[in-house]
């Protein structure tokens, strides 16, 4: 799973994270669902640090809403970034 915060006006990537990055998966026992939740939580922290208080576009790129996507969306919605 990949997550990005993109400033479309200035055409800049403000944040990028993936469940495949070793820094997130340093604990060998962490599963893909927990990693996806961690990506969502880190995206929220990055958005708050950048004073972003809303996400105007969210795209799953056609991916099925499986357990990883649900965990990611729950992490975002707990902070008001996605409707519940």
Backbone bond lengths (Angstrom), bond angles and torsions (degrees), N, CA, C in turn:
res aa  C-N    CA-C-N  psi(-1)  N-CA   C-N-CA  omega(-1)  CA-C   N-CA-C  phi
1 X - - - 1.429 - - 1.527 107.91 -
2 X 1.315 116.07 138.90 1.457 123.02 178.21 1.520 109.23 -122.16
3 X 1.313 116.99 142.91 1.463 121.71 177.09 1.526 108.83 -134.51
4 X 1.319 115.27 138.95 1.465 120.46 -179.98 1.526 109.93 -139.69
5 X 1.323 115.56 144.58 1.463 122.12 165.83 1.515 105.32 -106.84
6 X 1.321 116.27 121.77 1.461 120.60 -175.58 1.518 109.53 -122.89
7 X 1.313 115.82 132.64 1.461 122.42 172.30 1.526 106.35 -91.46
8 X 1.331 116.46 100.64 1.467 120.62 -176.39 1.524 112.44 -67.99
9 X 1.321 116.88 -31.76 1.461 120.14 -178.85 1.521 110.88 -64.45
10 X 1.331 116.36 -47.96 1.465 121.44 -178.59 1.526 113.37 -94.77
11 X 1.331 116.40 0.20 1.461 122.58 178.67 1.538 112.46 54.35
12 X 1.350 114.36 53.38 1.466 120.50 179.99 1.523 110.36 -130.82
13 X 1.300 114.49 142.34 1.460 120.89 172.08 1.533 107.12 -87.10
14 X 1.322 116.76 119.03 1.461 121.43 -177.35 1.532 112.28 -92.20
15 X 1.315 115.80 -24.43 1.465 120.68 -177.19 1.520 108.20 -156.36
16 X 1.316 115.92 139.93 1.462 121.76 176.02 1.516 108.31 -143.04
17 X 1.303 116.08 134.95 1.463 120.60 177.35 1.518 108.71 -152.39
18 X 1.308 116.32 149.82 1.452 122.31 179.32 1.519 109.72 -138.64
19 X 1.320 115.60 149.22 1.464 119.63 175.56 1.522 111.31 -70.05
20 X 1.312 116.80 -10.27 1.466 120.80 179.97 1.530 113.05 -87.04
21 X 1.335 117.68 -12.22 1.462 120.19 -177.10 1.527 110.61 -68.42
22 X 1.308 115.66 134.56 1.467 121.53 -175.95 1.523 112.41 -61.92
23 X 1.322 118.20 -33.74 1.463 120.32 -178.95 1.527 111.75 -63.36
24 X 1.315 117.12 -31.25 1.463 120.84 178.09 1.520 111.17 -82.32
25 X 1.295 117.41 -32.46 1.460 122.28 -176.34 1.522 111.50 -102.58
26 X 1.335 117.93 29.22 1.461 120.78 -178.09 1.524 112.28 -63.71
27 X 1.335 116.53 -31.69 1.452 120.78 176.64 1.528 107.76 -82.64
28 X 1.325 118.67 117.69 1.466 120.34 -176.34 1.525 113.54 -63.46
29 X 1.327 117.71 -20.06 1.462 120.85 -177.68 1.527 113.41 -84.46
30 X 1.323 117.99 -9.00 1.462 119.93 -178.10 1.528 109.59 -73.12
31 X 1.315 115.42 132.09 1.458 120.97 -179.51 1.523 111.30 -93.68
32 X 1.303 116.07 177.71 1.463 119.96 -177.32 1.519 112.42 -68.35
33 X 1.328 118.06 -33.81 1.465 120.98 179.14 1.523 109.81 -67.44
34 X 1.328 117.33 -44.63 1.467 120.84 178.73 1.527 110.59 -65.14
35 X 1.318 116.89 -36.99 1.466 120.91 178.09 1.523 110.51 -65.53
36 X 1.319 117.61 -40.68 1.471 121.47 178.75 1.522 110.65 -64.76
37 X 1.327 116.75 -39.90 1.466 120.66 176.69 1.527 109.65 -63.02
38 X 1.325 116.81 -41.61 1.463 121.39 178.12 1.516 112.31 -62.44
39 X 1.327 117.15 -38.90 1.467 121.18 177.07 1.524 109.25 -62.84
40 X 1.324 117.25 -43.36 1.465 120.99 178.57 1.517 111.92 -62.29
41 X 1.328 116.84 -43.84 1.467 120.69 179.84 1.528 111.10 -65.09
42 X 1.328 116.72 -39.87 1.464 119.82 178.76 1.529 111.43 -69.34
43 X 1.330 117.13 -34.70 1.462 120.34 176.28 1.529 110.22 -62.87
44 X 1.319 116.90 -42.26 1.473 121.16 177.72 1.526 110.22 -61.50
45 X 1.330 117.52 -45.64 1.469 120.76 178.78 1.523 111.17 -60.80
46 X 1.327 116.90 -43.08 1.468 120.77 179.08 1.519 110.29 -63.36
47 X 1.324 117.22 -42.10 1.464 121.00 179.06 1.525 110.72 -62.34
48 X 1.313 116.49 -43.18 1.474 120.27 179.57 1.527 111.08 -65.19
49 X 1.325 116.87 -40.41 1.466 120.51 177.67 1.522 112.24 -64.17
50 X 1.328 116.44 -28.43 1.466 121.81 179.30 1.534 111.84 -93.15
51 X 1.334 116.73 7.98 1.469 123.52 -179.17 1.527 112.41 59.96
52 X 1.315 116.16 35.71 1.466 121.97 175.27 1.522 106.59 -95.11
53 X 1.332 116.78 123.20 1.454 119.43 -177.39 1.523 113.82 -112.56
54 X 1.331 117.66 1.37 1.451 119.89 174.79 1.527 110.40 -154.36
55 X 1.299 114.66 151.10 1.458 121.27 175.01 1.523 105.81 -109.06
56 X 1.322 116.89 119.48 1.465 120.08 -174.57 1.516 113.07 -87.79
57 X 1.317 117.87 -17.58 1.455 120.55 -179.85 1.520 109.11 -143.56
58 X 1.312 115.10 135.65 1.460 121.28 178.62 1.513 107.22 -135.21
59 X 1.318 117.08 126.23 1.458 121.28 -175.54 1.519 109.85 -133.63
60 X 1.312 116.82 124.54 1.461 121.86 177.18 1.518 111.36 -88.23
61 X 1.309 117.55 1.53 1.464 123.12 179.10 1.531 111.96 55.53
62 X 1.320 115.34 37.64 1.454 120.06 176.78 1.512 115.42 79.31
63 X 1.339 117.35 1.97 1.469 120.46 -178.42 1.526 110.53 -72.00
64 X 1.309 115.22 144.41 1.452 121.42 176.55 1.526 108.30 -65.24
65 X 1.319 116.50 145.39 1.462 120.85 -179.20 1.530 108.99 -81.84
66 X 1.333 115.53 74.15 1.458 121.96 179.38 1.520 111.21 -84.64
67 X 1.317 115.73 -169.03 1.465 121.55 -176.13 1.535 112.87 -61.46
68 X 1.342 117.54 -39.63 1.472 119.88 179.50 1.522 111.09 -64.30
69 X 1.321 116.40 -45.99 1.470 120.40 -179.13 1.527 110.02 -65.18
70 X 1.317 117.34 -40.19 1.472 120.88 177.95 1.526 110.53 -61.17
71 X 1.327 117.89 -44.54 1.471 121.40 -179.97 1.518 110.43 -62.68
72 X 1.327 117.16 -41.16 1.462 122.28 177.77 1.529 110.17 -63.30
73 X 1.334 117.17 -46.58 1.463 121.59 -178.77 1.529 112.04 -65.53
74 X 1.321 117.71 -36.87 1.469 121.08 177.76 1.521 109.75 -63.37
75 X 1.329 117.25 -43.54 1.472 120.97 178.66 1.539 110.31 -59.68
76 X 1.318 117.60 -39.94 1.457 121.00 178.79 1.522 111.66 -71.16
77 X 1.332 117.25 -44.29 1.458 120.10 -175.48 1.529 112.80 -69.93
78 X 1.321 117.88 -25.71 1.464 120.17 177.39 1.523 112.14 -63.41
79 X 1.314 116.21 -21.48 1.460 121.07 179.81 1.522 111.60 -108.05
80 X 1.335 117.21 11.63 1.452 121.72 174.64 1.517 115.34 82.21
81 X 1.325 118.22 12.84 1.447 120.00 -178.74 1.522 113.01 -84.36
82 X 1.319 118.27 -22.51 1.458 121.96 176.23 1.530 107.76 -130.23
83 X 1.335 116.99 147.41 1.468 118.08 175.35 1.516 110.21 -65.29
84 X 1.303 117.14 145.07 1.481 121.52 -178.99 1.501 111.18 -79.07
